[in-house]
């Protein structure tokens, strides 16, 4: 079996999705070096961290955090590309599990009642095959032992990609595009809202607009990556 596996590896080499170096047998998708060296934010350990300041005066958050810092043409971008465009939803869930393990001592996040991923419009989800934010949230939920709600918050209008839009255009693109199917289910709950990449925070703003009138609701935010705006 070992010889057969070595033969298969010659034809279909297993390379790290972020650095493209060959993986050792004990490594899976991401090599140990990249797992350790990918740029992590550690926002969860900071009071009034940079991501929380993005939402200051707009969204009253219990806590905000992001696993990685996104850099254009960097390794995190390659990891995200593998998830979103190479149908690697298992990697999104795996990264969610990694992040959750680093958040075990963050009392604000651990106090959340349930996790809600930022939804895709059904048309976009059908085209892509899955929602990367939901798969990332699934990894978080499994590690935390926390309920995942992926059907209450919905995106009711199809929108263009946010990638090349400025801050104002991003807000216009998502304003009023989300709604709750069952607001009562969130009454008095602390919701952990999860996205894949946060840049200006426009999408989170729009999600919060759909939630803010629920009695007693509190919101924390996590993302796979945070992309600083120049």
C-alpha positions in Angstrom: 0.0 0.0 0.0 2.9 2.4 0.8 4.4 1.8 -2.6 1.0 2.4 -4.3 0.5 5.6 -2.4 4.0 6.8 -3.4 3.2 6.0 -7.0 -0.1 7.9 -6.8 1.8 10.8 -5.3 4.1 11.0 -8.3 1.1 11.3 -10.6 -1.0 13.5 -8.4 1.4 15.3 -6.1 0.1 16.6 -2.8 1.2 20.2 -2.4 0.5 22.8 0.2 -2.3 25.2 -1.1 -0.5 28.2 0.3 3.2 27.7 -0.6 2.9 24.9 -3.1 5.7 22.8 -1.5 5.2 19.1 -1.3 3.3 17.9 1.8 4.7 15.2 4.1 2.6 12.2 4.7 1.4 13.5 8.1 0.4 16.9 6.6 -3.0 17.7 5.1 -3.7 20.5 2.6 -1.6 23.1 4.5 2.0 22.3 5.5 3.1 22.7 9.1 5.3 25.7 8.2 2.4 27.6 6.7 0.0 26.5 9.5 2.4 28.2 12.0 3.5 31.2 9.9 0.3 32.4 8.2 -0.3 35.9 9.5 -2.8 35.7 12.5 -4.5 38.8 13.9 -4.9 37.7 17.5 -7.6 40.4 17.8 -9.5 38.3 20.3 -6.8 39.0 22.9 -7.0 42.8 22.5 -9.5 45.3 23.9 -10.9 47.7 21.3 -8.9 45.9 18.6 -8.6 47.2 15.0 -11.5 45.2 13.7 -13.8 46.4 16.5 -12.8 50.0 15.6 -14.0 49.3 12.0 -17.6 49.0 13.5 -17.3 51.7 16.1 -20.4 53.9 16.1 -22.2 51.6 13.6 -22.5 48.1 15.1 -22.4 47.6 18.9 -20.4 44.4 19.2 -19.6 42.2 22.2 -16.4 41.1 20.5 -14.9 41.0 17.0 -12.0 38.8 15.8 -10.5 37.5 12.6 -8.2 34.5 12.3 -5.9 35.8 9.5 -4.7 39.2 8.2 -5.3 39.3 4.4 -2.5 40.6 2.2 -2.8 40.9 -1.5 -0.9 38.1 -3.3 0.0 36.6 0.1 -0.5 33.1 1.4 -3.9 33.9 3.0 -5.2 35.0 -0.4 -4.1 31.6 -1.9 -5.8 29.8 0.9 -9.0 31.7 0.3 -8.7 31.1 -3.4 -8.5 27.4 -2.8 -11.6 27.5 -0.7 -13.8 29.7 -2.9 -12.7 28.8 -6.4 -11.4 25.2 -6.1 -14.4 23.9 -4.2 -12.4 23.2 -1.1 -15.2 23.5 1.4 -13.4 20.9 3.7 -10.5 23.3 4.1 -12.9 26.1 5.2 -14.3 23.8 7.9 -10.8 22.8 8.9 -9.7 26.4 9.3 -12.8 27.1 11.4 -11.7 24.3 13.7 -8.2 25.7 14.0 -9.5 29.2 14.8 -12.0 27.9 17.4 -9.1 26.1 19.2 -7.3 29.4 19.5 -10.4 31.1 20.9 -11.0 28.7 23.8 -9.9 31.3 26.4 -11.9 34.2 24.9 -14.8 34.4 27.3 -16.8 36.8 25.2 -16.8 34.5 22.2 -17.4 31.4 24.3 -20.5 33.0 25.8 -22.3 33.1 22.4 -25.5 31.1 22.1 -25.4 30.2 18.4 -23.4 30.8 15.2 -25.0 32.4 12.1 -22.9 32.5 8.9 -23.4 35.4 6.5 -25.6 33.9 3.8 -25.1 33.8 0.1 -28.1 34.5 -2.2 -29.4 31.0 -3.3 -28.5 31.8 -6.9 -24.9 32.5 -6.0 -24.7 29.5 -3.7 -26.0 27.2 -6.4 -23.4 28.5 -8.8 -20.6 28.1 -6.3 -21.9 24.8 -4.8 -21.5 25.9 -1.2 -21.3 28.9 1.1 -17.6 29.3 2.3 -18.7 31.4 5.3 -21.1 28.6 6.4 -18.4 25.9 6.1 -16.0 28.1 8.1 -18.7 28.6 10.7 -19.4 24.8 10.7 -15.8 24.2 11.8 -16.2 26.8 14.6 -19.5 25.3 15.7 -18.1 21.7 15.9 -15.1 22.7 17.9 -17.1 25.0 20.3 -20.0 22.5 20.5 -22.3 25.5 19.6 -25.5 25.4 17.5 -25.2 26.6 13.9 -28.2 28.4 12.3 -27.8 28.7 8.6 -31.4 29.3 7.5 -32.7 32.1 9.7 -30.7 35.0 8.2 -31.2 35.1 4.5 -30.0 37.2 1.6 -33.1 38.2 -0.3 -31.5 39.9 -3.3 -28.7 38.9 -5.6 -25.7 41.2 -5.4 -22.5 41.7 -7.3 -19.2 40.8 -5.8 -17.8 43.3 -3.3 -14.2 42.8 -4.3 -13.5 45.8 -6.4 -16.0 48.2 -4.9 -15.1 51.3 -2.7 -16.6 51.7 0.8 -19.7 53.6 -0.3 -20.4 51.2 -3.2 -20.0 48.2 -0.9 -22.7 49.6 1.5 -25.1 50.4 -1.4 -24.5 46.8 -2.8 -25.7 45.1 0.4 -28.0 47.7 2.1 -31.4 46.1 2.8 -30.4 42.8 1.2 -30.8 40.6 4.4 -33.7 39.6 6.5 -34.6 37.2 9.4 -37.1 34.4 8.8 -37.7 33.9 12.5 -36.7 36.9 14.7 -38.3 35.4 17.8 -35.7 32.6 17.8 -33.0 35.1 18.5 -34.7 37.0 21.3 -32.3 37.4 24.2 -29.5 35.5 22.4 -25.9 36.4 21.8 -25.3 35.7 18.2 -21.8 34.9 16.7 -22.0 36.3 13.1 -19.4 34.7 10.9 -18.1 36.0 7.5 -15.2 34.8 5.3 -13.5 38.2 4.7 -14.2 41.6 6.3 -12.9 44.7 4.7 -15.1 47.8 5.2 -17.6 45.9 7.3 -20.5 46.8 5.0 -21.8 43.2 4.8 -21.8 42.9 8.6 -23.5 46.3 8.9 -26.3 45.1 6.6 -26.7 41.8 8.5 -26.9 43.7 11.8 -29.6 46.0 10.3 -31.8 42.9 9.9 -31.2 41.9 13.5 -31.0 45.1 15.5 -34.7 45.3 16.4 -34.8 41.8 18.0 -35.4 42.2 21.7 -32.3 41.5 23.9 -30.1 40.4 21.0 -26.3 40.8 21.3 -23.8 40.3 18.4 -20.2 39.2 18.1 -18.3 38.9 14.8 -15.7 36.5 13.6 -14.1 36.2 10.1 -11.6 34.0 8.5 -9.6 37.0 7.3 -9.5 40.8 7.7 -8.3 42.8 4.8 -7.1 46.3 5.7 -8.2 49.1 3.4 -5.5 51.5 2.2 
